[in-house]
Amino acid sequence: MKKFNLFLLFLLLGCFGFGEKITTLTDMNAPERIVVDGDQIFIAEMTSIFIYSKDGKLQKKFGQRGEGPMEFIASPNTGGLQIDILPDMIMATSVGKVSFFKRNGEFIRVIKAPRGVASYKPLNDKGDRFAGMGFARDEDILYATINLYDGQLQKVKEIHRQVNPYQPRKKMNPFLTPPLPYVDKGTIVVDTRLGTFLVFNDKGERLAFIEPKFEKIKLTKDYQDQVWNYYRTNPRVKNNFPFIKDIIQMPENLPDVKMCSVDDQKIYALTYRRKNDLAEFYVFDFNGKLLKHVFVTFAYRNLLKPFPYTIHKDMLYYTAEDIEKEEWTLYRTEIK
């Protein structure tokens, strides 16, 4: 009986820490993006896209490094491919182009893109209008901007501008990144990365300014040590650690929001707070009304970067790495 109870406890703890297992990602070394739509799960890793069924069966893999129709150039600075799913298409944003494929991976078309824009989000089902991030300079200040673009990725309108957290020859807060646009049913949500959210319609007219009241989290020495350890060991940046160490300026508090996800006309704000190994989420509607404040199962990666995740229909999907087994697993857990 005692052995049985210990075994049961082990199972419960395993479920508690990682949620429901969907499948082991045997063909991946480091997944970077995940999107769920309908009965399919899409995962991007550098220059490849994997399509899974909801029960974890691999349906299709395509893409490789190069400049052809089914090829991509990915930069470590942008984290590889970005993928968005339309009713009849997959949209893949890579360095220098935006590509469209059928839901089975068959190539449709490509649009050349300026290399200075890091992110585009489709504003309609046709994929011929976009919201995206850009940059602008005014005298000696570098700004991050959120813009509207036409079907050829030409800038139509700037809808938001704020000082870029990365300024040449200046100290930087390691937790801040440029603002990011999210699109849900034609509505644009801008995560300013400052704890506030802006909501626009597809014409760029502002509908709401959301300024939640989050409880501040002190940046303790333990947190600072986690940051330094990340920069010392991360393969993409560790060679530049002496330079990075000189420009980092630690803030007094952690930012209010770690990451953001938008789905079904709701904003899911992930904070840095964890309780009993559960991650904290605030869920708002597009008017700023608080719908939920919950702690959910979400495996911890590090202070600066969570494991790749997405939220669809109040379900959190994420990939997590088992370092000892050297394998990645896909999990899901309900946000309730």
N, C-alpha and C positions, 0 to 999 in steps of 0.2 A: 504493500500500500504506500509506504513511504517513497519507494522508488517511483511509483506511478505519479504521486503528487509532485515530486521534483520534476518529472518529465512534463507534466501538465503546466507547472509554473514556467518552465523553460519556453514552452510553446506560447504561453500568454505574453511573456516578456518579449518574445520575438515579434509577435503581432503588434504589441504595444509600440515597439520602436520603429517598425517599418511599414505598418499598414498591410493591406492585402496584396500578396504577390500576384502579378499578372504573368510575367515571363522573365526568363534570363536572356539578356541581350548578348548572345554568344558571338555575334559578328562585329561587335563594337569595342573600341578601345577607350573612347571618351565622348559620349553623346553630349551635345551642346544645346539643342533646341528640341522642344516637344510641343506638339499641337494635337488636340483631339477634336474631331468633328464627325457627327453622325456615328457610324459604327466602325470608324477607322482611327488609328493612332499614327501620327507622322513624327518621325524623329530624324533630326539632322545631325550629322557628324562631319565636320570640316566640309568636304566636297561631295558627300553622299547623302541621299535621302532614303530612309527605310519606311515602308508602309506596313503596319500591322493591323490585324483585326482586333476587335475589342477583347477577345479572349486570348490575345497574345501570339497569334500565328503570323509569321512573316509572309506577306503577300507579294511584296516587290521591293527591290533595291535598285537604285539607279544613281548615276552621277559619278564623276571622277574629276581629277585636276586637269585643267586645260581650258581652251578658249572656244571649243566647238559647241554645238547646240545642246548637247547633253553633258557639258563640262562646265566647271566653275573654277574661279580663282578665289581662294579664301585667305584672309589675313588673320594672323593670331590676334591682332589688335581689335578686330570686330567679332571674334569668336565664331568664325565660320559662317555657314549659310543661315539666313533668316527665312522662315517659311510661314506663309499665310494660306489658309484654305478657303476657297470660294465654292459655291454650290457645285460647279462643274469643273473647277480647275485647282491646281496647286500653283502658288506663286512663290518663287524662290529668288531672294535678293542676295546677290553676291557682288564682289568687287567689279565695278564697271558695267553691270547689267542687271536687269530684272527679267527672269524667265518664267514662262507659263507652260504647264503640262496638264494633260488630262488626269483625272483622279487615279488612273491606272499607271501613270508615269510616262505616257506617250507625249512627245514634244509637240507644242503648239506654235509658240512665237517667242521672240525676245525683244526687249527694248534696251538700247544702250543707256547707261546711267552715268552721271558725273561721279567721279571717284571720291569727291569730298562729302557726299551724303551717305550716312551710315544706315539709315532705316527708312523704308517706305511701307505704308499700310494702305491697302485698297479701300476706297470709299464706296464702291458699288460692286455688284456681282460681275460686271463686265471686265473689271480691272483696267479701266481707262481714266480713272481719277484717283489721286492719292493724297495722303497726308504723309509728311516726312520731316526728318530732322536735317538741319543744315547749320552753317556757321557764317558769321559776319564779323567784320572788324570795324571798329569806330575809333580812330586815333590809335591808342596803344592798348585798347581793351578788346578782347576776343569774346564774342557773344555766341551762344547756342540759340538757334531759332527753330520754330515749328512752322512749317509752310504747307500750302496747298500746291499740288502739281497737276498738270494736265496729262493726257495719255502718252505724251512723248517725254514725260518727266521734266518738262519745263516749268519753272516756278511761276505760279499765278498770283499768290498772295502770302504774305507773312502774317501769321495770326498770334504769334507769341515770341518774345525775346527775353533772355535773361543772361546774366554774366556767366560765361563758361567757367566751371570750377578749375579748369586747367588753364593757367595763364603763363605765358613764357617768362622764365626767369623769376618766378614767384613760388612761394610755398603753396602746398596743396593739402586739402583735407582728403585723406585716403578713402573716405566713405562716400564722398560726393561724386556723382557722374552727371553728364548733361541730361536735360529733360528728355523724356521719351513720349512719343504719341502712341495711343492705342485706339483702335476703331472697332465699334460694335454697332452693327445695323446703321451705318452712316453717321453715327455720333462719334466725335473725337474727344478722347479724354487725354489730357496732358498731365503726366506725373512730373511735377516740377523738381522732384528729388529733395524738396525742402519741407516736406510734410503737408503740402497743399496740392489740390487738384483743380484743373480748369476743364470745363466741359464746353465744347463748341458743336454747332451743327455743321453739316457738310459744306456750307457756304463760308465757314469761318467766323460765324457770329457767335459770340460767347453767350452761353446759356446759364452757366453757374460757376461760382468760385467757392470751392469747398475747403474749409480750414478747420479740420478736426482738432480736438484737444487731446493730444497723446500724453501719457505719463513719461516724463523724461527718464532716460537711463544713463547713469554716470559711466564714463569711459574709465574703467578701473585699470590697474596695472596688468592684471591678467588679460583683459581685452587687448591692451597695447601689445603685450607679448605675443598674442595670437596674430596680430597684424604683422609684426616683424617676422614671425616664423613663416607666414604666408609668402612674404616677399623674398625670404631667404631660400625657400624650397620650391616655389612655383617655377616649373621649367621655362615658362614664357618670359619671366622677368628676373630670375635669380642672378643672371649674369650682369644685370644692371643694378644690383642691390646697393653698391656704394653710392651711385648717383641718386637712386630713389631715397635712400636714407637721409640724404642732405636736403631734399626738397619736401619731405613729409612734415606736416604740422598737425599734431594730434589735437582734436577738439576736446572741449570739456565734457560734452555729452555725445552719445551716439545719435545719428539722425532719427527722426520720428519713424520713418519708413525704410525698410530694407529693400523690398521689391514690391512691384504692383502687378496685378493681373486684372483684366476686364472681360466679363462674360455676362450675357443675358441681362444687359442694362444694369450691371452691378460692378462696383469697384472692390477688389479684394486687396487690402493693404497688409502685407507681411511685415511685422516689426522685428526687432532684434531680441525681444524678450522670449524666454523659454521657461516653462514651468513643468516640473516633473518630466522633462525631456520632450514636452509638447511645444509646438510653435504657435505664436500668437497671431491671429488674423482679426482685422476689423473689416466689416463688410458694409458698404454704403450704397445707396441708390444714386442716380445721377443728379439728384437735387441735394445730396449731402446728408440725407437722413441715415442714421445708424441702424442697420438691419440686424447685425450680429456682431458680437464680440466673443470669440471662441479660441480655445487652444486645441490644436489637432495634431495627430501623428504626422511627423515630417522628419525624416532622418537628417541629422546635422552634418554639414560639410565643414565649413569654417565661417569665421565672422564676416569676411568680406564678400563671399560668394556662396549662395546656397546651391544645392544640387539642382540641375535643370528640372523645371516643373511647369505645369500649366493647370488651369482650372476650367472645368466644363460641367455645366449643370450641377453646381455645388459639389463636384467631385474633384479632389486634388490628385493629379497624376504626376509622378516624379520618378526619376531614375536615381539610383544610389549605388555606390561602388563598394564592393567587398575587397579590400586591399589584399587580404591573405589569400583569397581565391583568385584574385586578379580578374574579376568579372563584374559586370554591371547588371542590375536587376531593375525591372519596371514595376512600380507599385501604384496603388491608388488607395485613397482614404476619403471618407465623406466629411464635408465641412458642415457640421451641425451643432 
